[in-house]
């Protein structure tokens, strides 16, 4: 028997009887039957979803919540022994909802097999402990279904097992864990519809890492903890640390941060903690005053070990939600109300670790760093036969990096952009209204970019845009059909994250308004020459400014284009909408 098979057998024997041996063979998985050397194809998910619902009709519903671009059904198991198997009934009974998601990166498929194990264990446990009576579990075995079926060996070259697995991205080559804010993938739109319908207290996203070789087998990150509503942060800490403690009791060596070196391939550089932007699952949930958890098993641990650690994580989360969920849910409703009151106050939208580090002990292996005869680069080589405790810096002093005052009333999206922006807001459950008639001379704030920098390389098929500028007061005539997006709603932080131009995952940052930052009209040089001479002759102050630039700025003085552009930008012919962000802020609700 191989070492991996021996480990698989040991882990199976360590499971409670209900999890180790399926009373109904229809509820067992390819992973179990192969000693966790393999994982099943997606038809297994469909079959297991139906089989669990048939075996436990009072506790499980098998539902389809979307269809992928390649036509596959997206399956969710709705599970509760309380009898509350629809959102309205769950809300009526004040039952917390926990959404557990596997396979957003379908090669990292630990969560699918672990979830079915945990589910069977809970439904068939003889202990009498039933956390499913005090909550509703939504289990999505595979989020990226089309990617799951791009199935072959070596789809995850930095991972030990299973023998074959799915692919990281969707059939349209979109990375779903970069899509929460922009929400362009059909799969993401289906997931957010499920999220909006059930309003889960906790969203658990199950992954496996890439990266170096070390002994730690799993990391757990939760937000709100560093970010978001202050009253929710202590709950986020309790959730994270409670799961970590249960994992440690079960023999894991869990981490509270993502173990990616600051300097690529250099263990001595240490680690930096932080708060991810809302393109990521657990960077998204806190903006809605709910809890997001990123679970990352370590890809170099054997597959059966990773599945077991993930199973224990799911059980730990469900146990904690069963015990504390009602109280935590009350706090999130309080956070919703506090978010409604954010108008006119400073709101933190991004966070970063400071330069202050502390030394930690990290369970690694002995390693060397020597030049490679293949690549010529400096390479790190690990000796897994020699465990070693590294002493490395951890930068985990996290503070706000971008703070923006919330508008007094909300945002206005001009009618020309309303049909483009409205679906982007609706998919997140953000409330907005269309102006039925025009409004004359409405006081607003307008953002003008001093610099607008287009990314040199595309990201997720978009040319991202970075702007620096400022808001200034002005008046605008608003046309019927414009959108008013009130800030007074529970998702106020998410509204700002999508509509503030400096936010990292704003619609602007993803290129939604790139046309407004492109030059569309030009003044021919011979025209600009004549215009410049007239302006110099009629405006002594302008002449002094121009001559000062010539003396003080050699690049300007040496560029005919820049010199003529100096005058064009000051002429009435200049496009006064260039580099102006079309979305407006307002301190007053528009009214005809």
Beta strands, then each sheet from edge to edge (+ up, - down):
strand 1: 60-67
strand 2: 73-79
strand 3: 96-101
strand 4: 135-140
strand 5: 202-208
strand 6: 218-223
strand 7: 254-255
strand 8: 271-272
strand 9: 291-297
strand 10: 346-353
strand 11: 358-371
strand 12: 378-395
strand 13: 398-405
strand 14: 410-413
strand 15: 433-434
strand 16: 439-454
strand 17: 465-478
strand 18: 483-486
strand 19: 584-586
sheet 1: 1+ 2- 4+ 3+ 5+ 9+ 6- 7-
sheet 2: 8+ 12+ 11-
sheet 3: 10+ 13-
sheet 4: 15+ 18- 14+ 19-
sheet 5: 16+ 17-
end
